[in-house]
Amino acid sequence: MWNVHSVLNVLHSLVDKSNINKQLEVYNNQGNQDQVAGDFGRHSLYKMLGYFSLVSLLRLHALLGDFYQSIKNYQNDQINKQTDQMYVLLSLYLTLHFQRIDESLHTTLREKNYSEKMNKMQRGELPEFEACFTFSCPKFLSPVPPAYDMTDLEGDALHKEPLRLQLKVFMDEVQQQLMLPTIRSYLKLYTTMPLDKMAGFMEMPAEEFRNHLLAFKHKIKNVVLTKFNHSVTSKMQ
């Protein structure tokens, strides 16, 4: 009854005019949709037509047998973003507490250039830690209800406060662990060495190196709950 190309053209035009994809993205992040809606998308008619067009495109692609395109109008972009977030979290973890992982994961990290991020973090570049955490962390919420009489600027600052708080806690932990990868590498090379000589390799006073060594010992402890008497013990990895 209808030319498929004409139907696709009309539906995609309505999606573009209404900016419905951007509006839904902002809505999921609990933001103000009017900021990205554009001149047409602010009208309820165009907004609903755009939403209807998304559903219609999904149905049309499914009827045409193009199931991949049907999903890509749904959550494909979101799934890809979450996958990237997981790889960035893995890069953070391996930088702060390196462990053996599957070779296929190592290959993926290299192919997607996550190894470059890890190299920057291993060199102690704090902005890279901040960028990786901000990208991959959850959307933190405040337990305090918002003050609805605030201006948009004040509300935006309050909205970002939980993220700033969690970022500060994370960066404090990072700064405590910056020297641990280097200490770990020296401990793998030498089984016996005087504390003063090791401190010389690290180019720091012996007392300061002792503090870093105690921090290293503390950070590699795991708290384990035993099965029988429910007492808490610690074991070295």
C-alpha positions as CSV (number, residue, x, y, z in Angstrom):
1,M,0.0,0.0,0.0
2,W,2.8,2.4,0.8
3,N,6.4,2.8,-0.5
4,V,8.7,1.6,2.2
5,H,11.3,4.4,1.6
6,S,8.6,7.1,1.9
7,V,7.4,5.6,5.2
8,L,10.9,5.4,6.5
9,N,11.6,9.0,5.4
10,V,8.5,10.3,7.2
11,L,9.2,8.4,10.4
12,H,12.9,9.4,10.5
13,S,12.0,13.1,9.8
14,L,9.6,13.1,12.8
15,V,12.2,11.6,15.0
16,D,14.8,14.2,13.9
17,K,12.3,17.1,14.2
18,S,11.2,16.2,17.7
19,N,14.7,15.4,19.0
20,I,13.0,12.5,20.8
21,N,16.2,10.5,21.2
22,K,18.0,13.3,23.0
23,Q,14.9,14.0,25.1
24,L,14.6,10.4,26.2
25,E,18.3,10.4,27.1
26,V,18.0,13.5,29.2
27,Y,14.8,12.1,30.8
28,N,16.7,8.9,31.8
29,N,19.3,11.1,33.5
30,Q,16.6,13.0,35.3
31,G,17.4,16.2,33.4
32,N,15.3,19.0,31.8
33,Q,14.1,17.8,28.4
34,D,13.3,21.3,27.1
35,Q,17.0,22.1,27.0
36,V,17.5,19.6,24.1
37,A,14.0,19.5,22.6
38,G,14.5,22.3,20.1
39,D,11.8,24.5,18.7
40,F,9.6,21.6,17.5
41,G,10.2,19.1,20.3
42,R,8.9,21.5,23.0
43,H,5.4,21.1,21.6
44,S,3.6,18.1,23.0
45,L,2.3,17.2,19.5
46,Y,5.8,16.8,17.9
47,K,7.1,15.1,21.0
48,M,4.4,12.4,20.9
49,L,4.8,12.1,17.2
50,G,8.5,11.5,17.6
51,Y,7.9,8.9,20.3
52,F,5.2,7.2,18.1
53,S,7.7,7.2,15.2
54,L,10.3,5.4,17.3
55,V,7.8,2.6,18.1
56,S,6.7,2.5,14.4
57,L,10.3,2.2,13.2
58,L,10.8,-0.7,15.5
59,R,7.7,-2.4,14.2
60,L,8.6,-1.7,10.6
61,H,12.1,-3.0,10.8
62,A,10.9,-6.1,12.6
63,L,8.3,-6.7,9.8
64,L,11.0,-6.2,7.2
65,G,13.2,-8.8,8.9
66,D,15.9,-6.3,9.8
67,F,16.1,-7.3,13.5
68,Y,19.5,-5.7,14.1
69,Q,18.1,-2.3,13.0
70,S,15.1,-2.8,15.2
71,I,17.3,-3.3,18.3
72,K,19.5,-0.3,17.3
73,N,16.4,1.9,17.5
74,Y,15.9,0.5,21.0
75,Q,18.9,0.0,23.4
76,N,22.0,-0.8,21.2
77,D,23.7,2.5,22.0
78,Q,23.0,2.2,25.7
79,I,24.4,-1.4,25.7
80,N,27.6,-0.2,24.0
81,K,28.0,2.6,26.5
82,Q,27.5,0.2,29.5
83,T,30.1,-2.1,27.9
84,D,32.6,0.7,27.6
85,Q,31.9,1.6,31.3
86,M,32.7,-1.9,32.4
87,Y,36.0,-1.9,30.5
88,V,36.9,1.4,32.0
89,L,36.1,0.1,35.5
90,L,38.2,-3.0,34.8
91,S,41.1,-0.7,33.7
92,L,40.8,1.2,37.0
93,Y,40.8,-2.0,39.0
94,L,43.8,-3.5,37.2
95,T,45.7,-0.3,37.7
96,L,45.1,-0.1,41.4
97,H,45.2,-3.9,42.1
98,F,46.7,-5.8,39.2
99,Q,45.6,-9.5,38.9
100,R,45.7,-12.1,36.1
101,I,42.7,-11.9,33.8
102,D,41.6,-13.9,30.8
103,E,43.7,-13.3,27.7
104,S,40.7,-12.4,25.6
105,L,40.0,-9.5,28.0
106,H,43.6,-8.3,27.7
107,T,43.2,-8.4,23.9
108,T,40.0,-6.4,24.0
109,L,41.6,-3.8,26.3
110,R,44.5,-3.4,23.9
111,E,42.3,-3.2,20.8
112,K,40.0,-0.6,22.3
113,N,42.9,1.6,23.4
114,Y,42.1,1.1,27.1
115,S,45.8,0.2,27.6
116,E,46.6,3.9,26.9
117,K,44.3,4.9,29.8
118,M,46.0,2.4,32.0
119,N,49.4,3.6,31.1
120,K,48.4,7.2,32.0
121,M,47.0,6.0,35.4
122,Q,50.1,3.9,36.1
123,R,52.2,7.1,35.6
124,G,50.1,8.7,38.3
125,E,48.1,11.1,36.1
126,L,45.3,12.0,38.4
127,P,43.1,13.7,35.8
128,E,42.9,10.4,33.9
129,F,41.6,8.7,37.2
130,E,39.0,11.4,37.5
131,A,37.9,11.1,33.9
132,C,37.6,7.3,34.1
133,F,35.7,7.4,37.3
134,T,33.3,10.1,36.2
135,F,32.5,8.2,32.9
136,S,32.0,4.8,34.5
137,C,30.5,5.5,37.9
138,P,26.7,5.2,38.7
139,K,24.5,8.2,38.6
140,F,24.7,9.0,42.3
141,L,21.7,10.4,44.1
142,S,21.3,12.5,47.2
143,P,19.0,11.2,50.0
144,V,18.0,14.9,50.7
145,P,15.0,16.1,48.7
146,P,15.7,19.1,46.4
147,A,14.7,22.6,47.1
148,Y,12.2,23.4,44.4
149,D,12.6,27.2,44.8
150,M,16.2,27.1,43.6
151,T,17.3,28.6,40.3
152,D,18.4,26.2,37.5
153,L,22.1,27.0,38.2
154,E,21.7,26.2,41.9
155,G,19.8,23.1,41.2
156,D,22.4,21.8,38.8
157,A,25.1,22.4,41.4
158,L,23.1,20.5,44.0
159,H,22.4,17.7,41.5
160,K,26.1,17.2,40.9
161,E,27.1,17.3,44.6
162,P,26.7,13.5,45.2
163,L,29.1,12.8,42.3
164,R,31.6,15.3,43.6
165,L,31.5,13.7,47.0
166,Q,32.0,10.2,45.7
167,L,34.8,11.4,43.4
168,K,36.6,13.0,46.3
169,V,36.5,9.8,48.3
170,F,37.7,7.8,45.3
171,M,40.6,10.3,44.6
172,D,41.7,10.2,48.2
173,E,41.9,6.4,47.9
174,V,43.8,6.7,44.6
175,Q,46.4,9.1,46.1
176,Q,47.0,6.6,49.0
177,Q,47.7,3.9,46.4
178,L,49.7,5.7,43.8
179,M,53.0,4.2,45.0
180,L,51.7,0.7,45.4
181,P,52.3,-0.6,41.8
182,T,55.9,0.6,42.0
183,I,56.4,-1.1,45.4
184,R,54.8,-4.2,44.1
185,S,57.2,-4.3,41.1
186,Y,60.3,-4.0,43.3
187,L,59.0,-6.7,45.7
188,K,58.7,-9.1,42.7
189,L,62.3,-8.4,41.7
190,Y,63.9,-8.8,45.1
191,T,63.2,-11.3,47.8
192,T,65.6,-9.8,50.4
193,M,66.7,-6.2,50.7
194,P,67.4,-3.7,53.5
195,L,64.7,-1.1,54.0
196,D,67.2,1.8,53.5
197,K,68.3,0.5,50.2
198,M,64.8,-0.1,48.9
199,A,63.9,3.5,50.0
200,G,66.9,4.7,48.0
201,F,65.5,3.0,44.9
202,M,62.2,4.7,45.5
203,E,64.0,8.1,46.1
204,M,62.3,8.8,49.4
205,P,63.3,8.8,53.1
206,A,63.3,5.4,54.8
207,E,60.5,6.4,57.3
208,E,58.3,7.6,54.4
209,F,58.9,4.4,52.5
210,R,58.0,2.4,55.7
211,N,54.7,4.1,55.8
212,H,54.0,3.2,52.1
213,L,55.0,-0.4,52.8
214,L,52.6,-0.6,55.7
215,A,49.9,0.9,53.5
216,F,50.7,-1.7,50.9
217,K,50.3,-4.5,53.5
218,H,47.0,-3.0,54.6
219,K,45.6,-2.6,51.1
220,I,46.2,-6.3,50.1
221,K,44.3,-7.7,53.0
222,N,40.9,-9.3,52.4
223,V,38.2,-9.6,55.1
224,V,36.9,-13.1,55.2
225,L,33.9,-14.5,57.1
226,T,34.5,-18.0,58.2
227,K,31.7,-20.5,57.8
228,F,31.6,-22.2,61.2
229,N,32.2,-19.7,64.0
230,H,31.4,-16.5,62.0
231,S,34.6,-14.8,63.2
232,V,36.4,-12.4,60.9
233,T,39.9,-13.2,59.7
234,S,42.3,-11.7,57.2
235,K,44.4,-13.4,54.7
236,M,47.2,-12.1,52.5
237,Q,46.8,-12.5,48.7
